[in-house]
């Protein structure tokens, strides 16, 4: 489902928003009400707030799967889950003073899950790795539509996933094989401006 003449993201978006409105009553329901209709009951939201966490357990699981889809484990190093990228994102977003950023994350997670339900017939967390990649490929193929909240969210998701991964021990040492400040044997070539 790449960006081509037969796939109009905005038209498709209207379809899955309309479908979700029919299923959940209204597109304009507040985020907590829609979250509750997606299986995140009000007690889950209250529990997240009472423990000092920004994301509910369901949202945290969704962030984990999104990050792992972006940077999966391979034979060379662990992926975003092993690097605890979702915990990093929880800390960054949860401690942010920017309410707009926090709102973008809550709304973005909701929209990605609705999009997955439309395209795969199930939540993003319950989807296969191929179905997850297909959803993120659609977003990536339409990255220029920055007026849409799910695209804005996708940009932030990628940015924090990469930052969280490459500032972790797994990202720095296992993936990048950074050895630290060590003496490099041989001649130092230095910078040649010519």
C-alpha positions as CSV (number, residue, x, y, z in Angstrom):
1,X,0.0,0.0,0.0
2,X,2.6,2.5,-1.0
3,X,1.9,6.1,-2.2
4,X,0.5,5.7,-5.7
5,X,-2.4,6.8,-7.9
6,X,-4.7,4.1,-6.6
7,X,-4.3,4.9,-2.9
8,X,-5.5,8.3,-1.6
9,X,-4.4,8.6,2.1
10,X,-6.9,11.4,2.9
11,X,-9.8,9.5,1.4
12,X,-8.7,6.3,3.2
13,X,-8.4,8.3,6.4
14,X,-11.9,9.5,6.1
15,X,-13.1,5.9,5.6
16,X,-11.4,4.6,8.8
17,X,-12.4,7.7,10.8
18,X,-16.0,7.2,9.6
19,X,-15.9,3.5,10.4
20,X,-14.6,4.2,13.9
21,X,-17.2,6.9,14.4
22,X,-19.9,4.4,13.6
23,X,-18.4,1.8,15.8
24,X,-17.7,4.1,18.8
25,X,-20.5,6.6,18.4
26,X,-18.7,9.8,17.3
27,X,-15.4,11.0,16.0
28,X,-15.5,13.9,18.5
29,X,-15.6,11.8,21.6
30,X,-12.9,12.9,24.0
31,X,-9.7,10.8,24.0
32,X,-10.5,9.1,27.3
33,X,-13.9,8.1,26.1
34,X,-12.5,6.6,22.9
35,X,-9.7,5.0,24.8
36,X,-12.2,3.4,27.1
37,X,-14.2,2.1,24.1
38,X,-10.9,0.5,22.8
39,X,-10.5,-1.5,26.0
40,X,-8.8,1.1,28.2
41,X,-11.3,1.5,30.9
42,X,-11.3,4.7,33.0
43,X,-9.7,2.7,35.9
44,X,-6.7,2.0,33.6
45,X,-6.2,5.7,32.9
46,X,-6.6,6.5,36.6
47,X,-4.1,3.8,37.5
48,X,-1.5,5.3,35.1
49,X,-2.0,8.7,36.7
50,X,-1.9,7.4,40.3
51,X,1.4,5.6,39.6
52,X,2.9,8.7,38.1
53,X,3.1,7.2,34.6
54,X,1.9,9.1,31.6
55,X,0.9,6.1,29.4
56,X,-1.6,3.5,30.5
57,X,-0.5,-0.2,30.3
58,X,-2.2,-0.6,26.9
59,X,-0.6,2.6,25.6
60,X,2.8,1.5,26.9
61,X,2.4,-1.9,25.1
62,X,1.5,0.0,21.9
63,X,4.5,2.3,22.1
64,X,6.7,-0.8,22.7
65,X,5.4,-2.5,19.5
66,X,5.6,0.6,17.4
67,X,9.2,1.2,18.5
68,X,10.1,-2.5,17.9
69,X,8.6,-2.3,14.4
70,X,10.8,0.7,13.7
71,X,14.0,-0.9,15.1
72,X,13.5,-4.6,15.4
73,X,15.9,-7.0,17.0
74,X,18.3,-8.8,14.5
75,X,21.3,-11.1,14.7
76,X,23.5,-8.2,15.3
77,X,21.8,-6.5,18.3
78,X,18.6,-6.3,20.3
79,X,15.8,-4.1,19.1
80,X,13.9,-1.2,20.6
81,X,12.2,-3.5,23.2
82,X,15.5,-4.8,24.5
83,X,16.8,-1.2,24.7
84,X,13.7,-0.2,26.6
85,X,12.8,2.6,24.2
86,X,9.2,2.7,25.4
87,X,10.4,3.5,28.9
88,X,12.6,6.3,27.5
89,X,9.6,7.7,25.6
90,X,7.5,7.5,28.7
91,X,10.0,9.5,30.6
92,X,10.5,12.1,27.9
93,X,6.8,12.6,27.1
94,X,5.6,12.1,30.6
95,X,7.9,14.8,32.1
96,X,7.4,17.3,29.3
97,X,5.8,20.6,30.2
98,X,4.4,20.8,26.6
99,X,0.8,19.8,26.9
100,X,0.5,19.9,23.1
101,X,3.2,17.2,22.8
102,X,1.4,15.1,25.4
103,X,-1.9,15.5,23.6
104,X,-0.2,14.5,20.3
105,X,1.0,11.3,21.8
106,X,-2.4,10.3,23.2
107,X,-4.2,11.2,20.0
108,X,-1.5,9.7,17.8
109,X,-1.6,6.3,19.6
110,X,-5.4,6.3,19.3
111,X,-5.3,7.1,15.6
112,X,-2.6,4.5,14.8
113,X,-4.7,1.9,16.6
114,X,-7.8,2.9,14.7
115,X,-5.8,2.8,11.4
116,X,-4.5,-0.7,12.2
117,X,-8.1,-1.9,13.0
118,X,-9.2,-0.6,9.6
119,X,-6.3,-2.1,7.6
120,X,-5.6,-5.3,9.5
121,X,-8.9,-5.8,11.3
122,X,-7.2,-5.8,14.7
123,X,-5.3,-3.6,17.1
124,X,-1.7,-2.8,16.2
125,X,-0.5,-4.8,19.2
126,X,-2.5,-7.9,18.0
127,X,-1.3,-7.5,14.4
128,X,1.4,-9.6,12.8
129,X,4.7,-8.0,12.1
130,X,3.8,-7.8,8.4
131,X,0.6,-6.0,9.2
132,X,2.4,-3.6,11.5
133,X,5.0,-2.8,8.9
134,X,2.2,-2.2,6.4
135,X,0.6,0.4,8.7
136,X,3.9,2.2,9.3
137,X,4.7,2.1,5.6
138,X,1.5,3.9,4.8
139,X,2.4,6.6,7.3
140,X,6.0,6.8,6.0
141,X,4.8,7.0,2.4
142,X,2.7,10.0,3.3
143,X,5.1,11.8,5.6
144,X,4.6,15.0,3.7
145,X,1.0,15.3,5.0
146,X,2.2,17.1,8.2
147,X,-1.2,18.7,8.8
148,X,-2.5,15.3,10.0
149,X,-2.0,14.4,13.6
150,X,-1.1,10.8,12.9
151,X,1.7,11.9,10.6
152,X,2.9,14.5,13.2
153,X,2.8,11.7,15.7
154,X,4.7,9.3,13.4
155,X,7.5,11.9,13.0
156,X,7.8,12.2,16.8
157,X,7.6,8.5,17.3
158,X,10.5,7.9,14.9
159,X,12.5,10.8,16.4
160,X,12.2,9.5,20.0
161,X,12.6,5.9,19.0
162,X,15.9,6.6,17.3
163,X,17.1,8.8,20.1
164,X,16.1,6.3,22.8
165,X,17.7,3.4,21.0
166,X,21.0,5.1,20.1
167,X,21.5,6.5,23.6
168,X,21.0,3.1,25.1
169,X,23.8,0.5,25.8
170,X,22.3,-1.8,23.2
171,X,22.2,0.9,20.5
172,X,25.6,2.4,21.3
173,X,27.7,-0.7,22.1
174,X,25.9,-3.6,20.5
175,X,24.6,-2.0,17.3
176,X,27.2,0.7,16.8
177,X,30.0,-1.2,18.5
178,X,31.3,2.0,20.1
179,X,34.5,1.3,22.0
180,X,34.8,4.5,23.9
181,X,37.8,6.8,24.0
182,X,40.6,4.4,23.1
183,X,43.8,4.9,21.4
184,X,43.5,4.2,17.7
185,X,46.7,2.4,16.5
186,X,48.4,3.6,13.4
187,X,48.9,6.9,11.8
188,X,46.3,9.6,12.5
189,X,45.1,10.9,9.1
190,X,43.5,14.0,10.6
191,X,41.6,16.4,8.5
192,X,42.8,17.1,5.0
193,X,41.3,20.4,3.7
194,X,42.8,20.0,0.3
